[in-house]
Amino acid sequence: MRVETSVPLDDWRAVGDAARRAEALGYDGLTSSEIAHDPFTPLALAALATERVRLSTAIAVAFPRSPMITANLAWDLHTESGGRFALGIGPQVKGHNERRFSTAWSAPAPRMAEYVEALRAIWRCWEKGESLAYEGEHYRFTLMTPEFSPRPSGLPPIPVFVSAVGPGMLRMAGRVCDGVLLHGFCTRRYVEEVAMPEVMTGLERSGRSRDAFEVWGGGFIATGADSDEVAKQMEWVRYRVAFYGSTRSYSGVMKLHGWDELAGTLHRMSKEGRWSEMAAQVPDDVVHTFAAVAPHDQLVETVDRRFGGLVDAVALSFADGTPDGLARELIADLKKIPSPYSGYEGPTPDR
């Protein structure tokens, strides 16, 4: 199992040291997210400070950016890091696209499929010298001149992951992408009964096997040295569950577990602007269903029980003050948990 952690997003001066330390601790990858800050720049700083770890956006919001803009950012990060970048993109929800980004909304799964296809067409143009001739319903790219083409990199193709919760996006991820970024707002049951069957349908349509497709995330981890630290992390998870549980787009997870009433309460409170009160509505058993909750000495077995044999990569952070030796030992043990993924199959005709 791959173990990854995030880079600082709000302090560029801290990125280099944090990235070097994470690599020294044995992490497999560093991720950045598009929340309050740009997700690409911190990874550029991390690339200059590291030599081994994978660098991934988890995620960058796709639709407000032209695929050409995203292709250029990803290309530069991939080449400057020596082929260590993986692009994770997501659609965001309708309200944020229309009202936060002023971006027109349409059915996200078919649009995202075109987005990924367009990225690969652009990258093939730059790497292999193919004519740029991508024409779809949502995107059209037919002009690329030598002056605007970066030199071929000689590197493997950039892996593309997409965030997915609903059936349509999950199927699309399996059919088109190199991996899927499962939302933290997932339970093991949801991943087993809903997410992976849809992903497998997509993989079957693309003629690929599960071991060539990487599944990332699908829950939270709350850990610490003692009960107080674990309880603090549980409160962080409780807030995230309340926040995501209030969103209609994620209602399928709540419905599967019979938590419709809780979902309705959270949605109503969000509409009333009662954000600070919502977490108190989420019971402990719900938090435990979404997260692997354990002190350090029980972490590996708890993560194995929550994620093992199902997903290929998890995100993990330690509290300040955790000894490096302990963190390194826990990361090494977590990496021993078997996962289905064995590696990408390599370039295909559309890559």
Secondary structure, 3 states (H helix, E strand, C coil): CEEEEECCCCCHHHHHHHHHHHHHHCCCEEEECCCCCCCCHHHHHHHHHCCCCEEEECCEECCCCCHHHHHHHHHHHHHHCCCCEEEEEECCCHHHHHHHCCCCCCCHHHHHHHHHHHHHHHHHHHHHCCCCCEECCCCEECCCCHHHCCCCCCCCCCCEEEEECCHHHHHHHHHHCCEEEECCCCCHHHHHHHHHHHHHHHHHHHCCCHHHCEEEECCEEEEECCHHHHHHHHHHHHHHHHHHHCCHHHHHHHHHCCCHHHHHHHHHHHHCCCHHHHHHHCCHHHHHHHEEEEEHHHHHHHHHHHHCCCCCEEECCCCCCCCHHHHHHHHHHHCCCCCCCCCCCCCCCCC
